[in-house]
Amino acid sequence: MRNDKSNKRFTGIIDITGRGIGYIKHEEYEKDIEIERGHLAMALNGDTVSVELLAKAKKGERQQGRVTEILERAKTQFVGVIEKKDTDFFLSADDRRMYVDISITDAKEKNAAEGAKALVSLTEWKKDEEYPKGTLVRVLGMKGEHETEMQSIVLEHQFDTKFPDEVENEAKKINENRAISDEEISKRRDFRGIATFTIDPDDAKDFDDALSVKILDDGNTEVGIHIADVTHYVRPGSTIDKEAQKRGTSVYLVDRTIPMLPEVLSNDICSLRPDEDRLTFSAVFTLNENGEVKDKWFGKSIIHSDKRFTYEEAQGVLDSGSGVFSDELIKIRDIARKIRSRRMQEGAIAFEQDEVKFKLDKDGVPIDVVVKERMETNMLIEDYMLLANKGVAEHIFEMCKKQGLGTPTFIYRIHDVPNNEKIAELDIFIRAIGYELKTGKGDVSSKDINKLLASIKGKPEEKMIQMATIRSMAKAIYSTKNIGHFSLSFKHYTHFTSPIRRYPDMMAHRIFFGHLSKQLVRGDELKAYGSLAIQSSRREIEAVKAERESIKYKQVEYMSKHIGEQFDGLVTGITDFGIFVEEKKTKAEGLVRLSTLDDYYEVDRGGYGITGKKTRNTYTIGESVKIELIEADLDERKLSWNIV
């Protein structure tokens, strides 16, 4: 936010509700400035705007303001349903914060059909016009069809299932020149003679990490974490690179992956497929039986994966103690257990959250929902990826310290300490149910939280306290400024291990190789990396929203066949208008409206529970309840429950 000298005008990003009421932060006001619909001046949610404060608010009232100028539109394309009013066509946006319909100026000439879903580009909105104008970019299909709804979710969050022609053409040229030359091999460390394999989900198509295992004569084990060398093929400033920046990440919906890179790269050239030579960037550790690092090496490499394991296949080898690479798998499993144990002792917090998987019929309709099983092979891969990410960040810090370069230039994955106020509210909540979170002046360490979570393991209130603790946490983001990673309890941490699907990992590869090659990052490059870190964090948020919306859509679609049935539920959220409850099998979340309960309920401090004024009945986050499904609204992607 930027103020002028009079402090009457300032700039910021506006949040707008579906009712068309705007809110914007101001550093001198505890509550956000409120902007009535008549004072929005055609601003839309997320726009950067200039705002003027109106007459000073009376005591207890919220300060009002008005938008004087739209400096930058956050969004110019919207997905929604085509509706007809008299002879004109409009788009009713899926985005619930889009408080006005868009008049589609070219609907008739493009034969738009009422009830179809479409992507529309907003072209203009003149003063005193009731509706903004827009043009059709793409008709997606009829509302309610599986493919239409999945496309809608992707496009709504400004991703796309298609790549521009120029990006595909550049990828095609890379494919035509994909042969690995002897000269290139000579520049790299060769791991092709060492046992190497990948472990991934059964439906994975892109393999961006592989492990090599070499049991040494002295009893130690050399473990190579080999990551696809995407930046060897995708050069800075190229068309593919610009598109990857724009996307920021791959997106994972219930039935598909929307890749960050064209498929010839993500699923072929850069994918560490079995029985093929691949260029990689490696973090190699010599580990003793206690998982302690005795030696390490980082650099460009070439590998040849001998085996593509699914998590289930690798787990089968570990359980039986026999099979392909059984010695290597058992060895790295035993070491991983020691690494994991030490990480937990040092304060890493392990929040285990269930993920669901859908079984779809040929039309994309969900016929079953199952919770994904988390096996030791999942944890094993996670342990070695964490080791590599931490090792790379630490190595850069150590290199720059030795060279007297001060704070190293890099892309970090950071996680801030929890907000003191949220921790204080959490402490009040857990004290009320007989537990304690020792804090000093509101501060808390990850070890303190770990002790709390360990003390509730297996107890009825475990889920309740775990969910309340997650709510108190900050969100992890990307940054060029390192503050450490609170929940992992790492001082130095980055994302290095998934450059096929995350742009920050590509940046980390480029900067790290620059450091290894003693090429310093220029000031203008650092500024650009800082901006890209912020942009990547935003794109990650949108990708997560898209993934959750696709899951939510399929959960509501599945549950729509079970109206009137009773289920076991778990309270997941409390608001002043209702209780959010998650059905235990499908993890489908819906709302119990307070108006349907038997008393007048008030929200407790911190929002962890509600209490009935007369009955003193309580409902708290994490509590088990019996629920009945009374409504499934597929358009709104909402479920409504009654508590039985």
CORZI-V553578 format. One record per backbone hydrogen bond with DSSP energy under -1.0 kcal/mol. NH is the residue of the N-H (numbers start at 1). CO is the residue of the C=O. E is the energy in kcal/mol with one decimal. If there is no record, write none. Layout:
nh->NH co->CO e->E
nh->NH co->CO e->E
//
This chain:
nh->4 co->9 e->-1.8
nh->7 co->4 e->-1.2
nh->10 co->51 e->-2.2
nh->11 co->2 e->-2.0
nh->12 co->49 e->-1.9
nh->14 co->47 e->-2.4
nh->15 co->23 e->-3.0
nh->17 co->21 e->-2.5
nh->20 co->17 e->-1.9
nh->22 co->35 e->-3.0
nh->23 co->15 e->-2.9
nh->24 co->33 e->-1.8
nh->29 co->26 e->-2.0
nh->33 co->24 e->-2.8
nh->34 co->63 e->-2.6
nh->35 co->22 e->-3.0
nh->39 co->36 e->-2.0
nh->40 co->37 e->-1.5
nh->43 co->40 e->-1.5
nh->46 co->14 e->-3.2
nh->47 co->44 e->-2.1
nh->48 co->72 e->-2.5
nh->49 co->12 e->-2.8
nh->50 co->69 e->-2.9
nh->51 co->10 e->-3.3
nh->52 co->66 e->-3.0
nh->53 co->8 e->-3.0
nh->54 co->64 e->-2.1
nh->61 co->58 e->-2.4
nh->65 co->34 e->-1.8
nh->66 co->52 e->-2.3
nh->67 co->39 e->-2.8
nh->68 co->50 e->-3.1
nh->69 co->50 e->-1.3
nh->71 co->48 e->-2.3
nh->72 co->48 e->-1.8
nh->78 co->120 e->-2.7
nh->80 co->118 e->-1.8
nh->81 co->92 e->-2.2
nh->82 co->116 e->-3.1
nh->83 co->90 e->-3.1
nh->85 co->88 e->-2.8
nh->88 co->85 e->-2.2
nh->90 co->83 e->-3.1
nh->91 co->102 e->-2.6
nh->92 co->81 e->-2.8
nh->94 co->79 e->-3.2
nh->98 co->95 e->-2.1
nh->99 co->97 e->-1.2
nh->102 co->91 e->-1.9
nh->103 co->132 e->-2.8
nh->104 co->89 e->-2.3
nh->105 co->134 e->-2.5
nh->110 co->106 e->-1.3
nh->111 co->108 e->-1.5
nh->112 co->107 e->-2.8
nh->115 co->82 e->-2.8
nh->116 co->113 e->-1.9
nh->117 co->141 e->-3.4
nh->118 co->80 e->-2.3
nh->119 co->138 e->-3.1
nh->120 co->78 e->-2.9
nh->121 co->135 e->-2.8
nh->122 co->76 e->-3.7
nh->123 co->133 e->-2.6
nh->124 co->133 e->-1.3
nh->129 co->126 e->-2.0
nh->133 co->124 e->-3.4
nh->134 co->103 e->-2.6
nh->135 co->121 e->-2.2
nh->137 co->119 e->-3.0
nh->138 co->119 e->-1.6
nh->140 co->117 e->-2.8
nh->141 co->117 e->-1.1
nh->143 co->115 e->-1.9
nh->145 co->142 e->-1.8
nh->149 co->145 e->-2.5
nh->150 co->146 e->-2.3
nh->151 co->147 e->-2.3
nh->152 co->148 e->-2.2
nh->153 co->149 e->-2.0
nh->154 co->150 e->-2.0
nh->155 co->151 e->-2.6
nh->156 co->152 e->-2.4
nh->157 co->153 e->-1.1
nh->158 co->155 e->-1.9
nh->159 co->154 e->-2.0
nh->168 co->164 e->-2.1
nh->169 co->165 e->-2.6
nh->170 co->166 e->-1.7
nh->171 co->167 e->-2.3
nh->172 co->168 e->-2.1
nh->173 co->169 e->-1.8
nh->174 co->170 e->-1.9
nh->175 co->171 e->-2.2
nh->176 co->172 e->-1.8
nh->177 co->173 e->-1.1
nh->178 co->175 e->-1.2
nh->185 co->181 e->-2.1
nh->186 co->182 e->-2.1
nh->187 co->184 e->-1.0
nh->188 co->185 e->-1.8
nh->189 co->300 e->-2.0
nh->191 co->302 e->-2.7
nh->194 co->191 e->-1.9
nh->197 co->211 e->-2.5
nh->198 co->307 e->-2.1
nh->200 co->309 e->-2.0
nh->204 co->201 e->-1.5
nh->210 co->226 e->-2.2
nh->211 co->197 e->-3.0
nh->212 co->224 e->-2.0
nh->213 co->195 e->-2.2
nh->214 co->222 e->-2.1
nh->216 co->220 e->-2.5
nh->219 co->216 e->-1.7
nh->221 co->287 e->-2.7
nh->222 co->214 e->-3.0
nh->223 co->285 e->-3.0
nh->224 co->212 e->-2.4
nh->225 co->283 e->-2.8
nh->226 co->210 e->-2.9
nh->227 co->281 e->-2.1
nh->228 co->208 e->-1.8
nh->229 co->279 e->-2.1
nh->230 co->228 e->-1.9
nh->232 co->229 e->-1.3
nh->233 co->230 e->-1.5
nh->234 co->230 e->-2.5
nh->238 co->235 e->-1.9
nh->242 co->238 e->-2.3
nh->243 co->239 e->-1.9
nh->244 co->240 e->-2.4
nh->245 co->241 e->-2.4
nh->246 co->242 e->-2.1
nh->247 co->243 e->-2.3
nh->248 co->244 e->-3.4
nh->250 co->501 e->-2.2
nh->251 co->258 e->-2.3
nh->253 co->256 e->-2.3
nh->258 co->251 e->-3.3
nh->265 co->262 e->-1.8
nh->266 co->262 e->-2.4
nh->267 co->263 e->-2.4
nh->269 co->264 e->-2.6
nh->270 co->265 e->-2.3
nh->272 co->207 e->-3.4
nh->273 co->271 e->-2.5
nh->275 co->305 e->-3.4
nh->278 co->303 e->-2.4
nh->280 co->301 e->-2.5
nh->281 co->227 e->-2.9
nh->282 co->299 e->-3.1
nh->283 co->225 e->-2.2
nh->284 co->297 e->-3.3
nh->285 co->223 e->-2.7
nh->286 co->295 e->-2.8
nh->287 co->221 e->-3.0
nh->288 co->292 e->-1.9
nh->291 co->288 e->-2.2
nh->294 co->286 e->-3.4
nh->295 co->286 e->-1.2
nh->297 co->284 e->-2.4
nh->299 co->282 e->-1.9
nh->301 co->280 e->-3.0
nh->302 co->189 e->-1.9
nh->303 co->278 e->-2.5
nh->306 co->196 e->-2.7
nh->309 co->198 e->-3.0
nh->311 co->200 e->-1.3
nh->314 co->310 e->-2.5
nh->315 co->311 e->-2.1
nh->316 co->312 e->-2.1
nh->317 co->313 e->-1.8
nh->318 co->314 e->-2.1
nh->319 co->315 e->-2.8
nh->320 co->316 e->-2.2
nh->321 co->317 e->-2.2
nh->326 co->323 e->-1.7
nh->329 co->325 e->-2.6
nh->330 co->326 e->-2.6
nh->331 co->327 e->-2.2
nh->332 co->328 e->-2.5
nh->333 co->329 e->-2.1
nh->334 co->330 e->-2.4
nh->335 co->331 e->-2.0
nh->336 co->332 e->-2.3
nh->337 co->333 e->-2.1
nh->338 co->334 e->-1.2
nh->339 co->335 e->-2.3
nh->340 co->336 e->-2.9
nh->341 co->337 e->-2.3
nh->342 co->338 e->-2.4
nh->343 co->339 e->-2.1
nh->344 co->340 e->-2.2
nh->345 co->341 e->-2.1
nh->346 co->342 e->-1.8
nh->347 co->344 e->-1.3
nh->348 co->343 e->-2.4
nh->349 co->487 e->-3.8
nh->357 co->370 e->-3.1
nh->359 co->368 e->-2.7
nh->361 co->365 e->-2.4
nh->364 co->361 e->-2.2
nh->367 co->359 e->-3.2
nh->368 co->359 e->-1.2
nh->370 co->357 e->-2.7
nh->372 co->355 e->-3.3
nh->379 co->375 e->-1.5
nh->380 co->376 e->-2.8
nh->381 co->377 e->-2.1
nh->382 co->378 e->-2.0
nh->383 co->379 e->-2.7
nh->384 co->380 e->-1.9
nh->385 co->381 e->-2.2
nh->386 co->382 e->-2.5
nh->387 co->383 e->-2.0
nh->388 co->384 e->-2.0
nh->389 co->385 e->-2.8
nh->390 co->386 e->-2.7
nh->391 co->387 e->-2.4
nh->392 co->388 e->-2.6
nh->393 co->389 e->-1.8
nh->394 co->390 e->-2.6
nh->395 co->391 e->-2.3
nh->396 co->392 e->-2.1
nh->397 co->393 e->-1.7
nh->398 co->394 e->-2.7
nh->399 co->395 e->-2.7
nh->400 co->396 e->-2.4
nh->401 co->397 e->-1.9
nh->402 co->398 e->-2.2
nh->403 co->399 e->-1.9
nh->405 co->400 e->-2.9
nh->412 co->479 e->-3.5
nh->413 co->493 e->-1.8
nh->414 co->477 e->-2.7
nh->415 co->484 e->-2.1
nh->423 co->419 e->-2.2
nh->424 co->420 e->-2.4
nh->425 co->421 e->-2.0
nh->426 co->422 e->-2.2
nh->427 co->423 e->-2.6
nh->428 co->424 e->-1.9
nh->429 co->425 e->-2.1
nh->430 co->426 e->-2.6
nh->431 co->427 e->-2.1
nh->432 co->428 e->-1.5
nh->434 co->431 e->-1.7
nh->435 co->430 e->-2.9
nh->440 co->443 e->-1.3
nh->443 co->440 e->-2.1
nh->449 co->445 e->-1.7
nh->450 co->446 e->-2.3
nh->451 co->447 e->-2.4
nh->452 co->448 e->-1.9
nh->453 co->449 e->-2.6
nh->454 co->450 e->-2.5
nh->455 co->451 e->-1.9
nh->459 co->456 e->-2.3
nh->462 co->459 e->-2.2
nh->465 co->461 e->-2.5
nh->466 co->462 e->-2.6
nh->467 co->463 e->-2.4
nh->468 co->464 e->-1.9
nh->469 co->465 e->-2.4
nh->470 co->466 e->-2.2
nh->471 co->467 e->-1.8
nh->473 co->470 e->-1.4
nh->477 co->414 e->-2.3
nh->479 co->412 e->-2.1
nh->485 co->490 e->-3.2
nh->486 co->415 e->-2.4
nh->489 co->485 e->-1.2
nh->490 co->485 e->-1.7
nh->502 co->498 e->-1.5
nh->503 co->248 e->-2.3
nh->507 co->503 e->-2.1
nh->508 co->504 e->-2.5
nh->509 co->505 e->-2.2
nh->510 co->506 e->-2.1
nh->511 co->507 e->-2.6
nh->512 co->508 e->-2.6
nh->513 co->509 e->-2.5
nh->514 co->510 e->-1.9
nh->515 co->511 e->-2.3
nh->516 co->512 e->-2.7
nh->517 co->513 e->-2.0
nh->518 co->515 e->-1.4
nh->519 co->514 e->-3.8
nh->526 co->522 e->-2.2
nh->527 co->523 e->-2.0
nh->528 co->524 e->-1.8
nh->529 co->525 e->-2.6
nh->530 co->526 e->-2.3
nh->531 co->527 e->-1.9
nh->532 co->528 e->-2.4
nh->533 co->529 e->-2.2
nh->534 co->530 e->-1.6
nh->535 co->531 e->-2.5
nh->536 co->532 e->-2.8
nh->537 co->533 e->-1.9
nh->538 co->534 e->-1.9
nh->539 co->535 e->-2.4
nh->540 co->536 e->-2.2
nh->541 co->537 e->-1.8
nh->542 co->538 e->-2.0
nh->543 co->539 e->-2.3
nh->544 co->540 e->-2.4
nh->545 co->541 e->-2.3
nh->546 co->542 e->-2.4
nh->547 co->543 e->-2.5
nh->548 co->544 e->-2.6
nh->549 co->545 e->-2.6
nh->550 co->546 e->-2.2
nh->551 co->547 e->-2.0
nh->552 co->548 e->-3.1
nh->553 co->549 e->-2.7
nh->554 co->550 e->-1.8
nh->555 co->551 e->-2.5
nh->556 co->552 e->-2.7
nh->557 co->553 e->-2.4
nh->558 co->554 e->-2.4
nh->559 co->555 e->-2.8
nh->560 co->556 e->-1.6
nh->561 co->558 e->-1.2
nh->562 co->559 e->-2.6
nh->564 co->629 e->-3.1
nh->565 co->562 e->-1.8
nh->567 co->627 e->-2.9
nh->569 co->625 e->-3.2
nh->570 co->582 e->-1.9
nh->571 co->623 e->-2.8
nh->572 co->580 e->-3.0
nh->573 co->580 e->-1.4
nh->575 co->578 e->-2.4
nh->579 co->592 e->-2.7
nh->580 co->573 e->-2.5
nh->581 co->590 e->-2.8
nh->582 co->570 e->-3.1
nh->583 co->588 e->-3.1
nh->584 co->568 e->-2.6
nh->587 co->583 e->-2.0
nh->590 co->581 e->-2.5
nh->591 co->639 e->-2.5
nh->592 co->579 e->-3.0
nh->594 co->577 e->-1.9
nh->596 co->593 e->-2.0
nh->597 co->594 e->-1.7
nh->602 co->611 e->-2.3
nh->604 co->609 e->-3.2
nh->607 co->604 e->-2.2
nh->610 co->619 e->-2.2
nh->611 co->602 e->-2.2
nh->612 co->617 e->-3.0
nh->613 co->600 e->-2.9
nh->616 co->612 e->-1.1
nh->619 co->610 e->-1.8
nh->621 co->608 e->-2.7
nh->622 co->571 e->-3.4
nh->623 co->620 e->-2.1
nh->625 co->569 e->-2.2
nh->627 co->567 e->-2.7
nh->628 co->642 e->-2.5
nh->629 co->565 e->-2.2
nh->630 co->640 e->-2.8
nh->631 co->640 e->-1.4
nh->633 co->638 e->-3.0
nh->637 co->633 e->-1.0
nh->638 co->633 e->-2.2
nh->640 co->631 e->-2.4
nh->641 co->591 e->-2.4
nh->642 co->628 e->-2.0
nh->644 co->626 e->-2.5
//
